[in-house]
Amino acid sequence: MIKISSQLPKGVLNFAMAMGFEKLSYYAIRSILILYLINGELQLSEEDTSSIYGIFAASIMLCSLLGALLGDLILGNKQSAIIGSCLQASSCFLLIIPNQYCLYLGLGLLSLGSGLFNSNLKAQFARLFLANTSLLNWAIMALMIAITLGSFFAPFISTLFEQTNYKLVFICAGIFSIVSLLFQLKTNQETSDLDYTSAIIRREWKHVGIVILVIFLLTGIDNEMTNITTSKLLDSKQMANSSFLSLFMDGGLPILGIIFSVAFFFLCRYYFINLYGLLRIAILFQSLKIISLLIGQYISPNQLVSSLIVSVFSNVHEVIFYPIFFVLIITYFPTKFAATLLSLSVLISTFIQGPFEHFFIFNSLTIKTELFLFLGILILLQLYFSKVGAKYSEPTLEIEEYKNA
């Protein structure tokens, strides 16, 4: 790690606030949507509600890729994000009208607006650091803190107003979208036109390919361990009988996520960690999760304790894992397609979890054998990236060499 002496650009705060208020708006609607459809003025059946919500969730994923493509290829990232905020604000006010056509139109606009906003805003944000990627980890954590805070407080707003009037939630969500738009309009983006991607990719293309495979492997392992924790180890009756454990899972873990994000933010404030270093830290906490599960299998008679420890390590892992996609895409791939690549990374990570779970080898293994297998894989990866990280310097130095060549 090397010390960082530079300061973040002024526009970082505006981007973070725009992202935070957008998440506040989006999750406020999402957290109340099912209750509104069933108990609101529309009084839809549970079957219709389930269908509408399923289509809405699927359209969110598809529109994220569509919005990213529009931003990269046609409209531009900044214009796309602004249009996305406008569509989201419009959708919130449409949902106030108790009419099925307004409901469908509102949810459609919300899906498209969210798709246009998210990846395109992140692409704009990342381009601020093309000429100084040593600040990227630090800046990304600022963005993550805003996202975490927005998603954390949104259900409280929904709960506060759902007892009186669902429409107030939609009004608040619309106002939050407008505030997000205002912060976007305040951004004075200064991006770099430097094209150094090809110079780095030629030097490290083998390792970059392995990094991509490892990221998806870690995603699959994380999903499988979550299934083990929730389905095979966690006694739901014991959880239900413990108010402390229920409170910890519902409220404590999100708060821990915010604390870990802030802690990692200050770590990245003073020290630059390259892509391989981030992967090594992520692998370390993934390994600690497995060790905690093994301890629960062999030592602890109460599986809840080990499961809660695993949940804490999962929180840390998610915080550290978040910047990896950013660093990988912005450092090693053409930034012209940054929004599309960011969107694809999320979609692939989501879809890969299903096939991994049903991969034939895991159906015939016991929990202990499966955990030991995962741990062995992670130890080998840790050794590999330790070697690679020592060989290659941080991207900032490589860019400087390329610029001076």
C-alpha positions, 0 to 999 in steps of 0.5 A: 500500500502507498500513502495518498496525499491528494484530495478528492475532487469537489464533485464527489459530494454532489455525485454521492448526494445524488446517488443517496437521494435516488436510493432513498426514493427508489427503496421507499417505493419498493418497500411499500409497493406490495402493501400499497397494491394489496391494501391501497385503493386499488385492492389487488389480489395477492396473485395479481400483486405477485405478478406485477411485482415480479415483472417490475423486479425483472424490468429493473434488471433489464432496464439497467442494461438498456439504460447503460447502452443508451448512455454509452452509445446514444444519449451520453452518460450525463444526459441519461442520468438526468433523464432517468431522475426526471422519469423517476420523479414523474413515476412517483407522482403518477403512482399517486393516482389510484388507477391501474393504467397510471400504476403500470405507466408509473412502474414502467417509468420507474424501471426505465428511470432507474436503469438510465440513472444508476450505471450512467451516474456511476460511469460519470463518477468513475471518469473523474479519476481516470488520471488518478486512479489512486483516489478511486477506492476512496471515492467509491467508498464515499458513493457506497456510504451514500447508497447504504444510508439511502437504502437504510433510511428508506424503509423508515420513511415508508413505515412512518407514512404508510399508517396515514396515507400511502400517497405521502410516501410517493410524494416524498419519493418524488421530492427525493428524486428531484433533490437527486436531480438538483445535485446532478445539475450541480456537478461540474465534471472534469474528466480526462481524455487519457487513453491508457487502457490498452497499455495496461491490458497488454501487460496484464491480460492473463491476470485480468481474465483470471480476476474476472473468473475469480470475481464470479467464483467468489460470488457463487461461493458467497451465495452457496454459503448464504444458502448453507447459513440460512437453510442448513444451519439456522434454526428459524424457530430459535431465531423467532424466539430470540428478540435480540437475534431478530433485532440484530439481523433486521437492524444491527447488520445494516448499521454494521454495513454503514460502520464498515463502509465508513471505516474502509472509507478512512482506510482508503483515504490514507492508503491506496490498495490496488485491484489485487490487494482488494481481491486478497482482502475479499478472499480473506473475509470469505475464508473467515466466513468459512472458518466460522461455519466450520467452527459451528459444525465442529465446536458450537452446539448453537449454530446461531452464534456461528451464523451471526458471525458469518453474517458480520463477515458477509457485511465486511466482504460486501463492503470490500467487494463493491469497489472491485468491479469499479477498479477492474472496469475503469482501469482495464477496459475502455471507459467509453463503455463503462456504464454498460460494463458496470451494468453487465457485471451486476447482471452476470453476478445475479444470474451466475448464482443460480447455476452455481447453486445447482452445479452437480458436485455440490449436490453430493457433498456434505456441508463440511466437505463443501466448506473445506473445498471452498477454503482450499480454493480460497487459500490457493487464490490468496497465494496466487494474488499475493504473487501477482500483486507483488509483481505488478505495481499500482496502475497509477505508476503504470499510467505515468510511465505510459504518459511519459513514453 
